[in-house]
Amino acid sequence: MTTIALKVEVPIACFRQSRAREYAETYSVPPPSTVYGMLLSIIGETDRYKHCGTQLAIALLSKPEKSIVIRTFRRFKTKDIHNPKNAKPDYQGLLTNIEFVVWVKTDKAKLTLP
């Protein structure tokens, strides 16, 4: 059994909820699937099923600050890209100063970092 602990610091992020539409609402903590994908990216793994069975434990070290930003989102309803009908305000929830520790535990002894 192998266990590793990683401290992760993210200056700004949005963990968008799947049901969010015009207002891109964010989860207040990173979902386990997002953390798993982040770890796969770190080691350069493209097959997300290769490490099935790996267990994650996530602990927040700080409470992230929430904020909402407004931006202009362009949807092309008319051919003229400068038409005001194409522009619509869009809101997005953001988290700043996210710090957490993730413990990764696996029973597969043959897994190594590339």
ROMAR-647608 format. One record per residue (C-alpha): residue in three letters; residue number from 0; x, y negated, z. Coordinates in steps of 0.2 Angstrom, whole numbers, always signed. Layout:
BEGIN
   r   k     x     y     z
 ALA NUM     X     Y     Z
...
***
This chain:
BEGIN
   r   k     x     y     z
 MET   0    +0    +0    +0
 THR   1    +7   -17    -5
 THR   2    +1   -34    +2
 ILE   3    +7   -51    -3
 ALA   4    +1   -68    +3
 LEU   5    +1   -84    -8
 LYS   6    -2  -102    -3
 VAL   7   -11  -111   -16
 GLU   8   -13  -130   -17
 VAL   9   -24  -138   -31
 PRO  10   -25  -157   -32
 ILE  11   -41  -158   -42
 ALA  12   -53  -144   -48
 CYS  13   -71  -141   -53
 PHE  14   -78  -123   -49
 ARG  15   -93  -125   -60
 GLN  16  -109  -116   -55
 SER  17  -116  -105   -69
 ARG  18  -133  -112   -67
 ALA  19  -127  -130   -68
 ARG  20  -133  -140   -84
 GLU  21  -132  -159   -85
 TYR  22  -125  -161   -68
 ALA  23  -109  -150   -68
 GLU  24  -111  -145   -49
 THR  25   -96  -137   -41
 TYR  26   -95  -123   -28
 SER  27   -87  -129   -12
 VAL  28   -74  -115   -12
 PRO  29   -66  -106   -27
 PRO  30   -75   -90   -31
 PRO  31   -66   -74   -29
 SER  32   -67   -71   -48
 THR  33   -59   -87   -51
 VAL  34   -45   -83   -39
 TYR  35   -43   -66   -47
 GLY  36   -41   -74   -65
 MET  37   -29   -87   -58
 LEU  38   -18   -73   -51
 LEU  39   -19   -63   -68
 SER  40   -13   -79   -77
 ILE  41    +2   -81   -65
 ILE  42    +8   -64   -70
 GLY  43    +4   -66   -88
 GLU  44    -9   -51   -88
 THR  45   -22   -52  -102
 ASP  46   -31   -36   -97
 ARG  47   -43   -41   -83
 TYR  48   -47   -22   -80
 LYS  49   -29   -16   -77
 HIS  50   -29   -21   -59
 CYS  51   -46   -16   -54
 GLY  52   -47   -10   -36
 THR  53   -36   -24   -30
 GLN  54   -43   -32   -14
 LEU  55   -42   -51   -11
 ALA  56   -44   -60    +5
 ILE  57   -46   -79    +4
 ALA  58   -45   -92   +18
 LEU  59   -47  -111   +16
 LEU  60   -33  -121   +25
 SER  61   -42  -138   +22
 LYS  62   -60  -144   +18
 PRO  63   -59  -151    +1
 GLU  64   -66  -168    -2
 LYS  65   -81  -169   -14
 SER  66   -84  -182   -27
 ILE  67   -95  -185   -42
 VAL  68   -89  -193   -58
 ILE  69   -99  -200   -72
 ARG  70   -93  -199   -90
 THR  71  -100  -201  -107
 PHE  72  -104  -184  -116
 ARG  73  -107  -185  -134
 ARG  74  -120  -173  -142
 PHE  75  -122  -175  -161
 LYS  76  -141  -178  -163
 THR  77  -138  -189  -178
 LYS  78  -125  -189  -192
 ASP  79  -119  -207  -187
 ILE  80  -106  -203  -173
 HIS  81  -108  -221  -167
 ASN  82  -126  -220  -164
 PRO  83  -131  -223  -146
 LYS  84  -143  -208  -146
 ASN  85  -128  -197  -147
 ALA  86  -120  -203  -131
 LYS  87  -128  -198  -114
 PRO  88  -121  -199   -96
 ASP  89  -114  -183   -89
 TYR  90  -110  -180   -70
 GLN  91   -97  -168   -64
 GLY  92   -94  -163   -46
 LEU  93   -75  -162   -42
 LEU  94   -65  -156   -27
 THR  95   -49  -163   -22
 ASN  96   -35  -158   -10
 ILE  97   -39  -139   -10
 GLU  98   -28  -128    +0
 PHE  99   -30  -110    +3
 VAL 100   -21   -94    +6
 VAL 101   -25   -78    -4
 TRP 102   -19   -61    +2
 VAL 103   -18   -48   -12
 LYS 104   -19   -29    -7
 THR 105   -17   -15   -18
 ASP 106   -15    +4   -16
 LYS 107    -7    +6   -33
 ALA 108   +12    +7   -29
 LYS 109   +17    +6   -47
 LEU 110   +11   -12   -50
 THR 111   +25   -25   -52
 LEU 112   +26   -42   -58
 PRO 113   +33   -44   -76
***
